[in-house]
Amino acid sequence: MDDPNSFLFTAGMFASPKTSRASRLQLAFAAMLAIFAANFLVGCRPKTPVHAGSLLATVQFEPNPPTTHGPVKLSVSLSDAAGKPLQIDQLEVEGDMNHAGMTPVFAHLHKTGPGQFAGEIQFTMGGDWFILLTGQLPGNTHFIKKIDVPGVKPQ
Amino acid sequence: MSVSDRRFDLLRVPVVGRFLRWRWSRAAMQTPLFLISAVMIWHAFFGPQLAPKNLATLLAWVHFRGLVVLLLLLGGNFFCMACPFMLPRQLARRFISPQWTWPRWLRNKTPALILFVGVLFVYEWLDLWSDPWATGILIVGYFAAAFFVDLFFKRASFCKFVCPIGQFNFLASSISPLEVTVRDPNVCVNCHTHDCIAGTHAPLSLANFDATSVALIDASAPAMTHTCGKLIQRGCELDLYQPRKVGNLDCTFCLDCVHACPHDNVGLLARVPAEEIVSTEIRSGIGNLDRRTDWSWLIVVFVFGAVLNAFAMISPVYTVEQAFVRATGFDSKLPVLAALFAFALLIEPAILLGIAAWLTRKTADAGVSLWMVINRFTRSLVPLGLGVWLAHYGFHFLTGFLTFVPVAQYTVRTTFGVDYLGAPLWRLGGLPQSLVLPIELGFLGLGLIGSLGVAWRIAADFAPFKTLKAFAPWAFIAVLLFTSACWTMSQPMDMRGTFVAR
């Protein structure tokens, strides 16, 4: 009997052999499939995660850059493409790390003027964050705007 | 009473054992993981490109990694057992038989080693933790690689020679408390069919052969009927012949040997964790580990890569990188990262292991090559390596294990427009970081104790009269890595992606 420890002592070796033509066809089919899949995947990458039309947002932190040492003051200015302040009454702010698995933080903002909001947010870990501004425009249109907050300083 | 009768055997536990012995148990475990993978892929490409709200990044980088290392510590290589990447390949093999054997010059760990380093590098380079789309590409690529390698090459070529996750699991499972092994070695002595590796074949029947063939066959020759009939149960596709198998290296826990053994002599038995690392026996399917430099490189990446991967998540890494940028003038991430990897995975281990091996060989006055000393003693670092992975992945898992609930709720809401699973409970996270730090340090401490214990055993075997001197250099390396890992874990997390640009 063959050495059972040999690599060639295989169950597969007892299978009926196929022609090399069949192997080449398999290879060609696999290559075509791989090229198609790669093409599809590269082509379908989403361009932006969240769309908020032509809405402009300016966010300022105090201190800047923000730290994890206590609450950070946050002020938000929202305007349309022409620079006209947005007429909205409420704005929700959610902060997330760019790493999965972290609990988001939320800020409670109050309106300080037309398109102007202020409040506090507590970052819980150093690193790259982003905040999502969510609100409702006149005419019941919801918007979500993503603002990157890179390099929050750890305590 | 045989030795195995006194050992815990998971396959003899009432419900679990019966399930695992069931012929379709592996497929039953693979199917849900395959479906979860399909959802992850779909969400990676068509869901929100926000890592904390995307199932691909969340499940891949938080839950999968955390659960795998915890399972390896507490049980064994159960991820490979339930590996979803193998399901499409198994289905395809029902229709297409692979024609080629894996090239002889690639029958080592080099391809997997390159991919292992490649995955670690790409993870840092492309910030995979924050990129659902790239994570989706990685998952699809993994499925494709497993499918096509095993579509063309016989046996479990992908698992044994290509899969970086598999190699990670093989090394880590050498610390696991369970191993697939024979219950009673005496039974194997009298076994003539070797089904555990050759597989089980149906006996020949009149229906399969014409009268001439039947007349030529001696019905009293079991080996003849055994090898000529149709294969009805695979043997080990990773070339692990049970009577000569040592430990869990290269074992995917697929239980094909359990199903194939006609004597019901293979179990999932308890053993002393890490004991197999000390063994210098010739291992079935692997050979002499003291001569397997490819395994040593794998261990180097497993151990030093663990420290590097954790180090890349804290603030001081940016100081190092900025210093490198100032010194060299490079302003892109790629060369900086390449230099960091070259130092951590090549230069640093070469210096440390080379000096330690030279000192040990000199102490023992042994007439063996430096590589042999490196190959044998580097294995002692595996427990510490697993400790570092546990501390790092355990941190992400333990601080965020409940986050899959709100993300799943959010996914349902954004997909169907209705809160079928309720409104997202974003407050759900995991344990507070202050509680997780002692657990991390505990994992590191366990790893250090394991490494020191294994190094001592190896040194005692290598230099019986100068054990302490042979042990000291390797203990120094273990303590050095442990100290740097403890320092890393105690630093505030600073998870950034585009460091050079700032």
Interface residues (C-beta under 8 A of the other chain):
Chain A: M1 P4 N5 S6 F7 L8 F9 T10 A11 G12 M13 F14 A15 S16 P17 K18 A22 S23 Q26 L27 A30 A34 A37 L41 C44 R45 P46 T48 P49 V50 T68 E94 D96 M97 N98 H99 A100 G101 M102 T103 P104 F106 M125 G126 G127 D128 F130 L132 K146 P150 G151 P154 Q155
Chain B: F45 F46 P48 Q49 L50 A51 P52 K53 N54 T57 L58 W61 V62 I96 S97 P98 Q99 W100 T101 R107 D127 W129 S130 W133 G136 I137 V140 A144 F148 L151 F152 K154 R155 H192 H194 I197 A198 G199 H201 A223 T227 L231 R234 G235 E237 D239 Y241 R244 S284 G285 S315 H396 F397 T399 G400 T403 W426 R427 L428 G429 G430 Q433 Q491 P492 M493 D494 M495 R496 G497 T498 R502
